[in-house]
Amino acid sequence: MLKYNVVFRFEVDGIVDKPDIIGAIFGQTENLFGEEFDLRELQDKGRLGRITVELHKKDNRTEGEVIIPSNLDRVETALIASMIENVDKAGPYNIKFQLVEIQDIRAEKLKKIIDRAKEILSTWSREKTMDIREVLNEVTSSVRTGEIIEYGPERLPAGPNIDKDPNLIIVEGRADVINLLRYGYKNTLGIEGATGKIPESAIKLSKQKKMVVAFLDGDHGGDLILKQLVNSDAKIDYVARAPQGREVEELTGKEIAKAMSSMMPLQQYLKRQEAKAEMKEAKPTIIAQSTQPELIVQEQAPEEVLNMPDSVVEEVKRLPGTLEGIIFDQSWNPVEKVQVRDIIPKLENGGAANATYIVFDGVITQRLLELASQRNIKLLVGARVGGLNKRPKNVRILTFNDMLT
């Protein structure tokens, strides 16, 4: 479920269209903070929603509004907002983005639920002549599992048994502590995001406990918190993680119990993460000749030389930020230009019969790679490579960075 809508106003010193605005956003934020924080990657993983643009043109200027739905946490969403405000060109024209607001979608939904609950209780009270105090007392007593407290000079959120329980569960923030309290976990301590440094009181408390579990979100933010804990002087015995893309604050009781039962000793968890990183295939090595560009992909065995005309290289340079692609035949003659979203449907429906090479401003996904293999397409060149489980041997993969750097 999406959490926030990030709303911007923009002004352009010229006449542009919606694709120009979207292209500017993607193009000028690309790789600012690495691939894991790239806007297209975040969209592919469902962490960002579809960007909407509304604009109007007047007196040789363009003005409008951009809305970016976000499923990231507060810190990451704020960083996205700052990145967008840094975009300053739309095509040849100057553009200025200004953050209007970050709407908390969940807060709006919660307000509607509360207002509706008030309406229901009011009607119920009138129809059944039930004392509303009895209703509230019954509901409160049934869901209360413990009262959150503040711990240490940093006033960290914690469960009421934080001192007397021999074990400790370290979580990221206040919402995580509240959710765990709801299901009876009263020995929790929130380190409030640990933006740069683990609180000293959390470090001291961890050393007093028999067993310490770091229970973290299943996203990149959770990875960063774990790294900070490991690099600090805190005692961490086990690591538990929320499911991929989920947060501790939103888990059900069953999901919390499953995550805790699957916790892993710290060193074993770190070794598993290292093994996963080592299993990722090495990036192809690119060798470009000085006259006519020749790209050689060196993997486990030498590949044949790929002669790419100068005109094609120039086309590749113009593609970033356009969300377009070009299909070439075996002689590097352009067959047709396509929108990125239309490439997979076209291949599925038997289109582009002479396709041999495809260059496009998008992500090389597993589905596209499988279709390319079935259609005997020799090369895919994309803006980036998504998560791939299997790579067919008959299809070569390159990115814009491979070709243009």
Secondary structure, 3 states (H helix, E strand, C coil): CCCEEEEEEEEECCCCCHHHHHHHHHHHHCCCCCHHHCHHHHHHCCCECCCEEEEEEECCEEEEEEEEEECCCHHHHHHHHHHHHCCCEECCEEEEEEEEEEEEHHHHHHHHHHHHHHHHHHHHHHHHCCCHHHHHHHHHHHHCCCCCEEECCCCEEECCCCCCCCEEEEECCHHHHHHHHHCCCCCEEECHHHCCCCCHHHHHHHHCCCEEEEEECCCHHHHHHHHHHHHCCCCCCEEEECCCCCCHHHCCHHHHHHHHHCCEEHHHHHHHHHHHHHHCCCCCECCCCCCCCEECCECCCECCCEECCHHHHHHHHHCCCCCEEEEECCCCCEEEEEEHHHHHHHHHCCCCCCCCEEEECCEECHHHHHHHHHCCCCEEEECEECCCCCCCCCCEEEEHHHHHC
